[in-house]
C-alpha cells in the first residue's frame, strides 16, 4: 500500500529549551500525523500488535459494514484485545472471542491502551 506524503513529516529545525533559553538541534524526527507524541497511538485493528489491547475510536467504510461491525460488538469505545492473526484476526471483546477478516478489520480504527508481547 502506497503512503501519502501527507502522512509523514520531518522536523529538522532548532528547538529552544524554555527553562534555560538554550537552543539545540535534535536528530530528525519522523512522526505520523495520525499518531501524536502526547496523545494515544491510533492505528487500524490489523496493525494492533498481537496481545495488545485497543479502544475503538472510529469505524470507516460502507454504512452496512459499519452497522454489522457494531452488531458484532466493535462499537466506538469498545475495548478489544487482539489474540492472534494476520489474514484472519482473533479478537476478544466483552468476554467473547470473535474471528474477523483482515478486510473487515481494516475499517476499525483503534487507539493503543495496553501493549502486547
Biopython code that builds the backbone (N, CA, C, O; Angstrom):
import numpy as np
from Bio.PDB.StructureBuilder import StructureBuilder

atoms = [
    (1, "UNK", "N", (0.843, -1.162, 0.000)),
    (1, "UNK", "CA", (0.000, 0.000, 0.000)),
    (1, "UNK", "C", (0.898, 1.238, 0.000)),
    (1, "UNK", "O", (1.797, 1.346, 0.834)),
    (2, "UNK", "N", (0.666, 2.161, -0.917)),
    (2, "UNK", "CA", (1.486, 3.363, -1.005)),
    (2, "UNK", "C", (1.098, 4.343, 0.098)),
    (2, "UNK", "O", (-0.071, 4.465, 0.464)),
    (3, "UNK", "N", (2.101, 5.031, 0.613)),
    (3, "UNK", "CA", (1.841, 6.007, 1.674)),
    (3, "UNK", "C", (1.824, 7.396, 1.085)),
    (3, "UNK", "O", (2.637, 7.714, 0.217)),
    (4, "UNK", "N", (0.931, 8.209, 1.533)),
    (4, "UNK", "CA", (0.829, 9.578, 1.072)),
    (4, "UNK", "C", (1.909, 10.417, 1.727)),
    (4, "UNK", "O", (2.307, 10.167, 2.864)),
    (5, "UNK", "N", (2.383, 11.427, 0.986)),
    (5, "UNK", "CA", (3.397, 12.323, 1.536)),
    (5, "UNK", "C", (2.835, 13.125, 2.701)),
    (5, "UNK", "O", (3.602, 13.635, 3.518)),
    (6, "UNK", "N", (1.515, 13.247, 2.796)),
    (6, "UNK", "CA", (0.909, 13.999, 3.888)),
    (6, "UNK", "C", (0.888, 13.221, 5.193)),
    (6, "UNK", "O", (0.665, 13.810, 6.251)),
    (7, "UNK", "N", (1.118, 11.896, 5.146)),
    (7, "UNK", "CA", (1.060, 11.089, 6.358)),
    (7, "UNK", "C", (2.267, 11.278, 7.260)),
    (7, "UNK", "O", (2.161, 11.089, 8.472)),
    (8, "UNK", "N", (3.403, 11.643, 6.704)),
    (8, "UNK", "CA", (4.621, 11.794, 7.495)),
    (8, "UNK", "C", (5.232, 13.160, 7.256)),
    (8, "UNK", "O", (5.087, 13.731, 6.176)),
    (9, "UNK", "N", (5.905, 13.678, 8.247)),
    (9, "UNK", "CA", (6.684, 14.889, 8.062)),
    (9, "UNK", "C", (7.947, 14.766, 8.892)),
    (9, "UNK", "O", (8.004, 13.993, 9.849)),
    (10, "UNK", "N", (8.949, 15.528, 8.522)),
    (10, "UNK", "CA", (10.221, 15.507, 9.241)),
    (10, "UNK", "C", (10.445, 16.864, 9.875)),
    (10, "UNK", "O", (10.144, 17.894, 9.272)),
    (11, "UNK", "N", (10.974, 16.870, 11.093)),
    (11, "UNK", "CA", (11.347, 18.101, 11.762)),
    (11, "UNK", "C", (12.856, 18.114, 11.897)),
    (11, "UNK", "O", (13.442, 17.220, 12.508)),
    (12, "UNK", "N", (13.487, 19.135, 11.320)),
    (12, "UNK", "CA", (14.947, 19.222, 11.403)),
    (12, "UNK", "C", (15.380, 20.598, 11.893)),
    (12, "UNK", "O", (16.548, 20.956, 11.744)),
    (13, "UNK", "N", (14.479, 21.370, 12.469)),
    (13, "UNK", "CA", (14.791, 22.732, 12.902)),
    (13, "UNK", "C", (15.484, 22.774, 14.251)),
    (13, "UNK", "O", (15.931, 21.755, 14.777)),
    (14, "UNK", "N", (15.561, 23.992, 14.801)),
    (14, "UNK", "CA", (16.189, 24.223, 16.093)),
    (14, "UNK", "C", (15.103, 24.409, 17.139)),
    (14, "UNK", "O", (14.119, 25.108, 16.899)),
    (15, "UNK", "N", (15.275, 23.791, 18.289)),
    (15, "UNK", "CA", (14.343, 23.929, 19.399)),
    (15, "UNK", "C", (14.966, 24.795, 20.473)),
    (15, "UNK", "O", (16.187, 24.936, 20.537)),
    (16, "UNK", "N", (14.121, 25.380, 21.322)),
    (16, "UNK", "CA", (14.597, 26.204, 22.421)),
    (16, "UNK", "C", (14.107, 25.604, 23.725)),
    (16, "UNK", "O", (12.913, 25.354, 23.890)),
    (17, "UNK", "N", (15.026, 25.374, 24.649)),
    (17, "UNK", "CA", (14.680, 24.909, 25.987)),
    (17, "UNK", "C", (14.105, 26.106, 26.728)),
    (17, "UNK", "O", (14.818, 27.084, 26.952)),
    (18, "UNK", "N", (12.830, 26.053, 27.116)),
    (18, "UNK", "CA", (12.180, 27.199, 27.738)),
    (18, "UNK", "C", (12.709, 27.489, 29.136)),
    (18, "UNK", "O", (12.572, 28.614, 29.616)),
    (19, "UNK", "N", (13.309, 26.505, 29.802)),
    (19, "UNK", "CA", (13.868, 26.749, 31.137)),
    (19, "UNK", "C", (15.187, 27.504, 31.068)),
    (19, "UNK", "O", (15.413, 28.440, 31.834)),
    (20, "UNK", "N", (16.052, 27.101, 30.157)),
    (20, "UNK", "CA", (17.392, 27.698, 30.092)),
    (20, "UNK", "C", (17.564, 28.648, 28.923)),
    (20, "UNK", "O", (18.592, 29.318, 28.822)),
    (21, "UNK", "N", (16.573, 28.721, 28.033)),
    (21, "UNK", "CA", (16.612, 29.534, 26.825)),
    (21, "UNK", "C", (17.758, 29.141, 25.887)),
    (21, "UNK", "O", (18.141, 29.929, 25.022)),
    (22, "UNK", "N", (18.304, 27.942, 26.048)),
    (22, "UNK", "CA", (19.366, 27.484, 25.158)),
    (22, "UNK", "C", (18.747, 26.782, 23.954)),
    (22, "UNK", "O", (17.692, 26.156, 24.058)),
    (23, "UNK", "N", (19.417, 26.897, 22.816)),
    (23, "UNK", "CA", (18.940, 26.276, 21.589)),
    (23, "UNK", "C", (19.670, 24.970, 21.354)),
    (23, "UNK", "O", (20.844, 24.830, 21.696)),
    (24, "UNK", "N", (18.961, 24.009, 20.764)),
    (24, "UNK", "CA", (19.594, 22.755, 20.396)),
    (24, "UNK", "C", (18.898, 22.203, 19.166)),
    (24, "UNK", "O", (17.735, 22.515, 18.906)),
    (25, "UNK", "N", (19.604, 21.393, 18.420)),
    (25, "UNK", "CA", (19.061, 20.764, 17.211)),
    (25, "UNK", "C", (18.952, 19.270, 17.438)),
    (25, "UNK", "O", (19.968, 18.575, 17.481)),
    (26, "UNK", "N", (17.740, 18.766, 17.584)),
    (26, "UNK", "CA", (17.564, 17.325, 17.787)),
    (26, "UNK", "C", (17.805, 16.573, 16.491)),
    (26, "UNK", "O", (17.857, 17.164, 15.412)),
    (27, "UNK", "N", (17.952, 15.260, 16.615)),
    (27, "UNK", "CA", (18.027, 14.409, 15.425)),
    (27, "UNK", "C", (16.714, 14.525, 14.683)),
    (27, "UNK", "O", (15.686, 14.801, 15.301)),
    (28, "UNK", "N", (16.715, 14.321, 13.371)),
    (28, "UNK", "CA", (15.454, 14.408, 12.616)),
    (28, "UNK", "C", (14.384, 13.509, 13.230)),
    (28, "UNK", "O", (14.654, 12.375, 13.626)),
    (29, "UNK", "N", (13.185, 14.030, 13.298)),
    (29, "UNK", "CA", (12.071, 13.343, 13.945)),
    (29, "UNK", "C", (11.041, 12.977, 12.898)),
    (29, "UNK", "O", (10.496, 13.857, 12.232)),
    (30, "UNK", "N", (10.766, 11.691, 12.741)),
    (30, "UNK", "CA", (9.716, 11.231, 11.839)),
    (30, "UNK", "C", (8.463, 11.019, 12.677)),
    (30, "UNK", "O", (8.513, 10.368, 13.720)),
    (31, "UNK", "N", (7.352, 11.561, 12.229)),
    (31, "UNK", "CA", (6.121, 11.464, 13.020)),
    (31, "UNK", "C", (4.922, 11.348, 12.088)),
    (31, "UNK", "O", (4.814, 12.100, 11.119)),
    (32, "UNK", "N", (4.049, 10.442, 12.365)),
    (32, "UNK", "CA", (2.820, 10.308, 11.608)),
    (32, "UNK", "C", (1.824, 11.336, 12.122)),
    (32, "UNK", "O", (1.738, 11.580, 13.325)),
    (33, "UNK", "N", (1.071, 11.939, 11.203)),
    (33, "UNK", "CA", (0.080, 12.927, 11.620)),
    (33, "UNK", "C", (-1.024, 12.285, 12.442)),
    (33, "UNK", "O", (-1.608, 12.942, 13.303)),
    (34, "UNK", "N", (-1.325, 11.000, 12.192)),
    (34, "UNK", "CA", (-2.383, 10.313, 12.934)),
    (34, "UNK", "C", (-1.918, 9.918, 14.326)),
    (34, "UNK", "O", (-2.744, 9.629, 15.192)),
    (35, "UNK", "N", (-0.610, 9.902, 14.557)),
    (35, "UNK", "CA", (-0.079, 9.496, 15.851)),
    (35, "UNK", "C", (0.669, 10.660, 16.467)),
    (35, "UNK", "O", (1.645, 11.142, 15.893)),
    (36, "UNK", "N", (0.241, 11.103, 17.588)),
    (36, "UNK", "CA", (0.847, 12.233, 18.281)),
    (36, "UNK", "C", (1.744, 11.732, 19.401)),
    (36, "UNK", "O", (1.477, 10.695, 20.007)),
    (37, "UNK", "N", (2.796, 12.469, 19.668)),
    (37, "UNK", "CA", (3.693, 12.111, 20.770)),
    (37, "UNK", "C", (2.947, 12.171, 22.096)),
    (37, "UNK", "O", (3.163, 11.336, 22.975)),
    (38, "UNK", "N", (2.082, 13.145, 22.235)),
    (38, "UNK", "CA", (1.403, 13.366, 23.518)),
    (38, "UNK", "C", (0.071, 12.637, 23.629)),
    (38, "UNK", "O", (-0.468, 12.514, 24.729)),
    (39, "UNK", "N", (-0.461, 12.160, 22.537)),
    (39, "UNK", "CA", (-1.759, 11.513, 22.570)),
    (39, "UNK", "C", (-1.643, 10.016, 22.385)),
    (39, "UNK", "O", (-0.544, 9.489, 22.212)),
    (40, "UNK", "N", (-2.776, 9.327, 22.422)),
    (40, "UNK", "CA", (-2.753, 7.877, 22.239)),
    (40, "UNK", "C", (-2.359, 7.533, 20.805)),
    (40, "UNK", "O", (-2.601, 8.307, 19.879)),
    (41, "UNK", "N", (-1.759, 6.379, 20.637)),
    (41, "UNK", "CA", (-1.330, 5.918, 19.331)),
    (41, "UNK", "C", (-2.517, 5.267, 18.628)),
    (41, "UNK", "O", (-3.051, 4.268, 19.109)),
    (42, "UNK", "N", (-2.930, 5.827, 17.494)),
    (42, "UNK", "CA", (-4.073, 5.301, 16.751)),
    (42, "UNK", "C", (-3.594, 4.506, 15.555)),
    (42, "UNK", "O", (-2.618, 4.868, 14.897)),
    (43, "UNK", "N", (-4.292, 3.420, 15.283)),
    (43, "UNK", "CA", (-3.933, 2.545, 14.174)),
    (43, "UNK", "C", (-5.141, 1.728, 13.779)),
    (43, "UNK", "O", (-6.149, 1.708, 14.485)),
    (44, "UNK", "N", (-5.034, 1.048, 12.636)),
    (44, "UNK", "CA", (-6.079, 0.116, 12.240)),
    (44, "UNK", "C", (-5.968, -1.129, 13.099)),
    (44, "UNK", "O", (-4.896, -1.441, 13.617)),
    (45, "UNK", "N", (-7.061, -1.828, 13.246)),
    (45, "UNK", "CA", (-7.063, -3.055, 14.052)),
    (45, "UNK", "C", (-6.062, -4.065, 13.505)),
    (45, "UNK", "O", (-5.475, -4.828, 14.272)),
    (46, "UNK", "N", (-5.862, -4.081, 12.201)),
    (46, "UNK", "CA", (-4.893, -5.004, 11.598)),
    (46, "UNK", "C", (-3.469, -4.681, 12.025)),
    (46, "UNK", "O", (-2.613, -5.566, 12.008)),
    (47, "UNK", "N", (-3.191, -3.430, 12.408)),
    (47, "UNK", "CA", (-1.848, -3.009, 12.816)),
    (47, "UNK", "C", (-1.604, -3.179, 14.315)),
    (47, "UNK", "O", (-0.465, -3.070, 14.770)),
    (48, "UNK", "N", (-2.647, -3.439, 15.075)),
    (48, "UNK", "CA", (-2.516, -3.621, 16.521)),
    (48, "UNK", "C", (-1.677, -4.865, 16.792)),
    (48, "UNK", "O", (-1.996, -5.932, 16.267)),
    (49, "UNK", "N", (-0.614, -4.767, 17.596)),
    (49, "UNK", "CA", (0.212, -5.950, 17.864)),
    (49, "UNK", "C", (-0.568, -7.035, 18.608)),
    (49, "UNK", "O", (-1.448, -6.745, 19.418)),
    (50, "UNK", "N", (-0.224, -8.288, 18.313)),
    (50, "UNK", "CA", (-0.856, -9.422, 18.993)),
    (50, "UNK", "C", (-0.592, -9.304, 20.489)),
    (50, "UNK", "O", (0.533, -9.022, 20.902)),
    (51, "UNK", "N", (-1.623, -9.519, 21.301)),
    (51, "UNK", "CA", (-1.518, -9.411, 22.751)),
    (51, "UNK", "C", (-1.827, -8.025, 23.276)),
    (51, "UNK", "O", (-1.947, -7.837, 24.486)),
    (52, "UNK", "N", (-1.957, -7.052, 22.390)),
    (52, "UNK", "CA", (-2.248, -5.678, 22.794)),
    (52, "UNK", "C", (-3.742, -5.444, 22.891)),
    (52, "UNK", "O", (-4.546, -6.172, 22.308)),
    (53, "UNK", "N", (-4.092, -4.419, 23.637)),
    (53, "UNK", "CA", (-5.489, -4.005, 23.744)),
    (53, "UNK", "C", (-5.639, -2.615, 23.154)),
    (53, "UNK", "O", (-4.735, -1.784, 23.240)),
    (54, "UNK", "N", (-6.779, -2.383, 22.563)),
    (54, "UNK", "CA", (-7.073, -1.077, 21.989)),
    (54, "UNK", "C", (-8.527, -0.725, 22.194)),
    (54, "UNK", "O", (-9.377, -1.592, 22.399)),
    (55, "UNK", "N", (-8.797, 0.569, 22.135)),
    (55, "UNK", "CA", (-10.171, 1.073, 22.252)),
    (55, "UNK", "C", (-10.608, 1.550, 20.872)),
    (55, "UNK", "O", (-9.885, 2.302, 20.217)),
    (56, "UNK", "N", (-11.773, 1.122, 20.431)),
    (56, "UNK", "CA", (-12.282, 1.523, 19.121)),
    (56, "UNK", "C", (-12.565, 3.027, 19.135)),
    (56, "UNK", "O", (-13.291, 3.534, 19.991)),
    (57, "UNK", "N", (-11.972, 3.722, 18.166)),
    (57, "UNK", "CA", (-12.176, 5.167, 18.034)),
    (57, "UNK", "C", (-13.192, 5.495, 16.944)),
    (57, "UNK", "O", (-14.008, 6.407, 17.071)),
    (58, "UNK", "N", (-13.108, 4.711, 15.864)),
    (58, "UNK", "CA", (-13.905, 5.059, 14.697)),
    (58, "UNK", "C", (-14.066, 3.838, 13.801)),
    (58, "UNK", "O", (-13.187, 2.978, 13.739)),
    (59, "UNK", "N", (-15.195, 3.773, 13.112)),
    (59, "UNK", "CA", (-15.432, 2.773, 12.082)),
    (59, "UNK", "C", (-15.553, 3.510, 10.755)),
    (59, "UNK", "O", (-16.210, 4.547, 10.672)),
    (60, "UNK", "N", (-14.919, 2.974, 9.720)),
    (60, "UNK", "CA", (-14.990, 3.610, 8.409)),
    (60, "UNK", "C", (-15.536, 2.606, 7.406)),
    (60, "UNK", "O", (-15.581, 1.406, 7.678)),
    (61, "UNK", "N", (-15.946, 3.099, 6.253)),
    (61, "UNK", "CA", (-16.446, 2.201, 5.218)),
    (61, "UNK", "C", (-17.924, 2.396, 4.968)),
    (61, "UNK", "O", (-18.526, 3.375, 5.409)),
    (62, "UNK", "N", (-18.499, 1.441, 4.248)),
    (62, "UNK", "CA", (-19.910, 1.491, 3.897)),
    (62, "UNK", "C", (-20.774, 1.401, 5.159)),
    (62, "UNK", "O", (-20.409, 0.707, 6.108)),
    (63, "UNK", "N", (-21.912, 2.096, 5.179)),
    (63, "UNK", "CA", (-22.792, 2.051, 6.344)),
    (63, "UNK", "C", (-23.210, 0.634, 6.745)),
    (63, "UNK", "O", (-23.321, 0.338, 7.935)),
    (64, "UNK", "N", (-23.442, -0.245, 5.761)),
    (64, "UNK", "CA", (-23.837, -1.626, 6.074)),
    (64, "UNK", "C", (-22.736, -2.360, 6.830)),
    (64, "UNK", "O", (-23.011, -3.083, 7.787)),
    (65, "UNK", "N", (-21.485, -2.173, 6.398)),
    (65, "UNK", "CA", (-20.354, -2.807, 7.064)),
    (65, "UNK", "C", (-20.191, -2.263, 8.481)),
    (65, "UNK", "O", (-19.998, -3.033, 9.423)),
    (66, "UNK", "N", (-20.265, -0.942, 8.637)),
    (66, "UNK", "CA", (-20.140, -0.339, 9.973)),
    (66, "UNK", "C", (-21.236, -0.836, 10.904)),
    (66, "UNK", "O", (-20.980, -1.104, 12.078)),
    (67, "UNK", "N", (-22.455, -0.960, 10.388)),
    (67, "UNK", "CA", (-23.564, -1.453, 11.205)),
    (67, "UNK", "C", (-23.309, -2.888, 11.642)),
    (67, "UNK", "O", (-23.556, -3.238, 12.796)),
    (68, "UNK", "N", (-22.810, -3.735, 10.718)),
    (68, "UNK", "CA", (-22.533, -5.139, 11.059)),
    (68, "UNK", "C", (-21.424, -5.237, 12.093)),
    (68, "UNK", "O", (-21.507, -6.057, 13.007)),
    (69, "UNK", "N", (-20.381, -4.411, 11.964)),
    (69, "UNK", "CA", (-19.308, -4.407, 12.958)),
    (69, "UNK", "C", (-19.841, -4.009, 14.335)),
    (69, "UNK", "O", (-19.452, -4.588, 15.350)),
    (70, "UNK", "N", (-20.725, -3.024, 14.362)),
    (70, "UNK", "CA", (-21.336, -2.617, 15.644)),
    (70, "UNK", "C", (-22.176, -3.748, 16.232)),
    (70, "UNK", "O", (-22.160, -3.968, 17.443)),
    (71, "UNK", "N", (-22.905, -4.462, 15.386)),
    (71, "UNK", "CA", (-23.714, -5.592, 15.858)),
    (71, "UNK", "C", (-22.845, -6.692, 16.464)),
    (71, "UNK", "O", (-23.272, -7.386, 17.386)),
    (72, "UNK", "N", (-21.616, -6.852, 15.942)),
    (72, "UNK", "CA", (-20.683, -7.844, 16.474)),
    (72, "UNK", "C", (-20.014, -7.377, 17.771)),
    (72, "UNK", "O", (-19.361, -8.168, 18.452)),
    (73, "UNK", "N", (-20.175, -6.101, 18.111)),
    (73, "UNK", "CA", (-19.580, -5.568, 19.335)),
    (73, "UNK", "C", (-18.447, -4.594, 19.109)),
    (73, "UNK", "O", (-17.911, -4.041, 20.070)),
    (74, "UNK", "N", (-18.065, -4.367, 17.853)),
    (74, "UNK", "CA", (-16.981, -3.437, 17.532)),
    (74, "UNK", "C", (-17.519, -2.016, 17.438)),
    (74, "UNK", "O", (-17.391, -1.366, 16.401)),
    (75, "UNK", "N", (-18.120, -1.537, 18.520)),
    (75, "UNK", "CA", (-18.670, -0.191, 18.525)),
    (75, "UNK", "C", (-17.658, 0.774, 19.144)),
    (75, "UNK", "O", (-16.728, 0.362, 19.837)),
    (76, "UNK", "N", (-17.860, 2.060, 18.878)),
    (76, "UNK", "CA", (-16.973, 3.076, 19.398)),
    (76, "UNK", "C", (-16.868, 2.949, 20.923)),
    (76, "UNK", "O", (-17.878, 2.764, 21.602)),
    (77, "UNK", "N", (-15.665, 3.048, 21.449)),
    (77, "UNK", "CA", (-15.320, 2.942, 22.875)),
    (77, "UNK", "C", (-15.193, 1.508, 23.377)),
    (77, "UNK", "O", (-14.828, 1.305, 24.535)),
    (78, "UNK", "N", (-15.480, 0.507, 22.548)),
    (78, "UNK", "CA", (-15.298, -0.884, 22.975)),
    (78, "UNK", "C", (-13.812, -1.184, 23.117)),
    (78, "UNK", "O", (-13.000, -0.706, 22.324)),
    (79, "UNK", "N", (-13.455, -1.974, 24.125)),
    (79, "UNK", "CA", (-12.068, -2.374, 24.338)),
    (79, "UNK", "C", (-11.863, -3.753, 23.726)),
    (79, "UNK", "O", (-12.606, -4.692, 24.013)),
    (80, "UNK", "N", (-10.836, -3.861, 22.872)),
    (80, "UNK", "CA", (-10.560, -5.087, 22.125)),
    (80, "UNK", "C", (-9.155, -5.561, 22.455)),
    (80, "UNK", "O", (-8.234, -4.753, 22.566)),
    (81, "UNK", "N", (-8.989, -6.864, 22.612)),
    (81, "UNK", "CA", (-7.654, -7.445, 22.717)),
    (81, "UNK", "C", (-7.442, -8.293, 21.469)),
    (81, "UNK", "O", (-8.268, -9.149, 21.151)),
    (82, "UNK", "N", (-6.332, -8.059, 20.757)),
    (82, "UNK", "CA", (-6.006, -8.867, 19.589)),
    (82, "UNK", "C", (-5.275, -10.102, 20.078)),
    (82, "UNK", "O", (-4.162, -10.009, 20.595)),
    (83, "UNK", "N", (-5.904, -11.260, 19.915)),
    (83, "UNK", "CA", (-5.367, -12.518, 20.418)),
    (83, "UNK", "C", (-4.357, -13.105, 19.436)),
    (83, "UNK", "O", (-3.277, -13.534, 19.842)),
    (84, "UNK", "N", (-4.699, -13.128, 18.147)),
    (84, "UNK", "CA", (-3.790, -13.673, 17.139)),
    (84, "UNK", "C", (-4.262, -13.274, 15.753)),
    (84, "UNK", "O", (-5.336, -12.700, 15.578)),
    (85, "UNK", "N", (-3.420, -13.598, 14.766)),
    (85, "UNK", "CA", (-3.845, -13.494, 13.386)),
    (85, "UNK", "C", (-3.300, -12.334, 12.600)),
    (85, "UNK", "O", (-2.911, -11.298, 13.140)),
    (86, "UNK", "N", (-3.286, -12.550, 11.285)),
    (86, "UNK", "CA", (-2.943, -11.509, 10.325)),
    (86, "UNK", "C", (-4.011, -11.450, 9.234)),
    (86, "UNK", "O", (-4.619, -10.400, 9.027)),
    (87, "UNK", "N", (-4.247, -12.563, 8.534)),
    (87, "UNK", "CA", (-5.290, -12.586, 7.497)),
    (87, "UNK", "C", (-6.676, -12.718, 8.138)),
    (87, "UNK", "O", (-7.627, -12.060, 7.715)),
    (88, "UNK", "N", (-6.781, -13.553, 9.135)),
    (88, "UNK", "CA", (-7.992, -13.652, 9.947)),
    (88, "UNK", "C", (-7.578, -13.332, 11.373)),
    (88, "UNK", "O", (-6.726, -14.010, 11.946)),
    (89, "UNK", "N", (-8.183, -12.295, 11.945)),
    (89, "UNK", "CA", (-7.810, -11.849, 13.285)),
    (89, "UNK", "C", (-8.727, -12.490, 14.308)),
    (89, "UNK", "O", (-9.938, -12.585, 14.104)),
    (90, "UNK", "N", (-8.142, -12.928, 15.405)),
    (90, "UNK", "CA", (-8.921, -13.422, 16.533)),
    (90, "UNK", "C", (-8.852, -12.340, 17.596)),
    (90, "UNK", "O", (-7.778, -12.018, 18.105)),
    (91, "UNK", "N", (-10.005, -11.788, 17.925)),
    (91, "UNK", "CA", (-10.083, -10.686, 18.893)),
    (91, "UNK", "C", (-10.984, -11.092, 20.049)),
    (91, "UNK", "O", (-11.900, -11.900, 19.894)),
    (92, "UNK", "N", (-10.707, -10.522, 21.195)),
    (92, "UNK", "CA", (-11.565, -10.739, 22.352)),
    (92, "UNK", "C", (-12.155, -9.406, 22.758)),
    (92, "UNK", "O", (-11.432, -8.434, 22.974)),
    (93, "UNK", "N", (-13.479, -9.367, 22.862)),
    (93, "UNK", "CA", (-14.154, -8.184, 23.363)),
    (93, "UNK", "C", (-15.400, -8.610, 24.111)),
    (93, "UNK", "O", (-16.112, -9.520, 23.687)),
    (94, "UNK", "N", (-15.654, -7.961, 25.204)),
    (94, "UNK", "CA", (-16.799, -8.268, 26.068)),
    (94, "UNK", "C", (-16.820, -9.743, 26.474)),
    (94, "UNK", "O", (-17.890, -10.343, 26.576)),
    (95, "UNK", "N", (-15.630, -10.335, 26.708)),
    (95, "UNK", "CA", (-15.553, -11.707, 27.156)),
    (95, "UNK", "C", (-15.786, -12.746, 26.075)),
    (95, "UNK", "O", (-15.878, -13.936, 26.377)),
    (96, "UNK", "N", (-15.885, -12.321, 24.817)),
    (96, "UNK", "CA", (-16.142, -13.234, 23.708)),
    (96, "UNK", "C", (-15.028, -13.123, 22.683)),
    (96, "UNK", "O", (-14.555, -12.028, 22.381)),
    (97, "UNK", "N", (-14.606, -14.284, 22.143)),
    (97, "UNK", "CA", (-13.611, -14.275, 21.072)),
    (97, "UNK", "C", (-14.330, -14.297, 19.735)),
    (97, "UNK", "O", (-15.223, -15.112, 19.499)),
    (98, "UNK", "N", (-13.912, -13.370, 18.854)),
    (98, "UNK", "CA", (-14.541, -13.220, 17.547)),
    (98, "UNK", "C", (-13.460, -13.235, 16.476)),
    (98, "UNK", "O", (-12.452, -12.538, 16.599)),
    (99, "UNK", "N", (-13.664, -14.028, 15.420)),
    (99, "UNK", "CA", (-12.769, -14.035, 14.264)),
    (99, "UNK", "C", (-13.280, -12.996, 13.270)),
    (99, "UNK", "O", (-14.474, -12.919, 12.982)),
    (100, "UNK", "N", (-12.350, -12.203, 12.757)),
    (100, "UNK", "CA", (-12.696, -11.114, 11.849)),
    (100, "UNK", "C", (-11.697, -11.117, 10.694)),
    (100, "UNK", "O", (-10.493, -11.236, 10.917)),
    (101, "UNK", "N", (-12.184, -10.987, 9.475)),
    (101, "UNK", "CA", (-11.282, -10.958, 8.317)),
    (101, "UNK", "C", (-10.444, -9.678, 8.352)),
    (101, "UNK", "O", (-10.849, -8.671, 8.933)),
    (102, "UNK", "N", (-9.273, -9.737, 7.722)),
    (102, "UNK", "CA", (-8.420, -8.555, 7.682)),
    (102, "UNK", "C", (-9.087, -7.441, 6.883)),
    (102, "UNK", "O", (-8.859, -6.265, 7.166)),
    (103, "UNK", "N", (-9.911, -7.788, 5.884)),
    (103, "UNK", "CA", (-10.603, -6.758, 5.106)),
    (103, "UNK", "C", (-11.602, -5.992, 5.973)),
    (103, "UNK", "O", (-11.743, -4.779, 5.823)),
    (104, "UNK", "N", (-12.290, -6.680, 6.867)),
    (104, "UNK", "CA", (-13.234, -6.005, 7.769)),
    (104, "UNK", "C", (-12.470, -5.234, 8.848)),
    (104, "UNK", "O", (-12.863, -4.128, 9.221)),
    (105, "UNK", "N", (-11.372, -5.824, 9.349)),
    (105, "UNK", "CA", (-10.596, -5.192, 10.420)),
    (105, "UNK", "C", (-9.915, -3.904, 9.962)),
    (105, "UNK", "O", (-9.607, -3.046, 10.788)),
    (106, "UNK", "N", (-9.677, -3.758, 8.660)),
    (106, "UNK", "CA", (-9.087, -2.528, 8.115)),
    (106, "UNK", "C", (-9.984, -1.314, 8.390)),
    (106, "UNK", "O", (-9.504, -0.181, 8.396)),
    (107, "UNK", "N", (-11.253, -1.540, 8.612)),
    (107, "UNK", "CA", (-12.210, -0.455, 8.801)),
    (107, "UNK", "C", (-12.397, -0.066, 10.268)),
    (107, "UNK", "O", (-13.215, 0.799, 10.582)),
    (108, "UNK", "N", (-11.643, -0.703, 11.164)),
    (108, "UNK", "CA", (-11.748, -0.420, 12.603)),
    (108, "UNK", "C", (-10.495, 0.336, 13.034)),
    (108, "UNK", "O", (-9.394, -0.213, 12.989)),
    (109, "UNK", "N", (-10.653, 1.587, 13.449)),
    (109, "UNK", "CA", (-9.547, 2.401, 13.940)),
    (109, "UNK", "C", (-9.539, 2.331, 15.466)),
    (109, "UNK", "O", (-10.543, 2.628, 16.113)),
    (110, "UNK", "N", (-8.400, 1.936, 16.034)),
    (110, "UNK", "CA", (-8.288, 1.786, 17.483)),
    (110, "UNK", "C", (-7.153, 2.644, 18.018)),
    (110, "UNK", "O", (-6.234, 3.008, 17.283)),
    (111, "UNK", "N", (-7.227, 2.963, 19.308)),
    (111, "UNK", "CA", (-6.101, 3.611, 19.983)),
    (111, "UNK", "C", (-5.519, 2.602, 20.959)),
    (111, "UNK", "O", (-6.249, 1.942, 21.698)),
    (112, "UNK", "N", (-4.206, 2.492, 20.952)),
    (112, "UNK", "CA", (-3.499, 1.548, 21.807)),
    (112, "UNK", "C", (-3.671, 1.955, 23.263)),
    (112, "UNK", "O", (-3.400, 3.098, 23.630)),
    (113, "UNK", "N", (-4.125, 1.011, 24.096)),
    (113, "UNK", "CA", (-4.248, 1.311, 25.524)),
    (113, "UNK", "C", (-3.377, 0.415, 26.380)),
    (113, "UNK", "O", (-3.113, 0.728, 27.541)),
    (114, "UNK", "N", (-2.918, -0.725, 25.803)),
    (114, "UNK", "CA", (-2.027, -1.616, 26.545)),
    (114, "UNK", "C", (-1.220, -2.418, 25.546)),
    (114, "UNK", "O", (-1.782, -3.090, 24.681)),
    (115, "UNK", "N", (0.105, -2.348, 25.664)),
    (115, "UNK", "CA", (0.994, -3.028, 24.725)),
    (115, "UNK", "C", (0.958, -4.530, 24.872)),
    (115, "UNK", "O", (0.542, -5.064, 25.900)),
    (116, "UNK", "N", (1.404, -5.206, 23.822)),
    (116, "UNK", "CA", (1.398, -6.662, 23.802)),
    (116, "UNK", "C", (2.745, -7.262, 24.089)),
    (116, "UNK", "O", (3.607, -6.632, 24.702)),
    (117, "UNK", "N", (2.921, -8.483, 23.644)),
    (117, "UNK", "CA", (4.120, -9.255, 23.892)),
    (117, "UNK", "C", (5.259, -8.786, 23.040)),
    (117, "UNK", "O", (6.359, -9.334, 23.123)),
]
sb = StructureBuilder()
sb.init_structure("model")
sb.init_model(0)
sb.init_chain("A")
sb.init_seg("    ")
for serial, (resi, resn, name, xyz) in enumerate(atoms, 1):
    if name == "N":
        sb.init_residue(resn, " ", resi, " ")
    sb.init_atom(name, np.array(xyz, "f"), 0.0, 1.0, " ", f" {name:<3s}", serial, name[0])
structure = sb.get_structure()
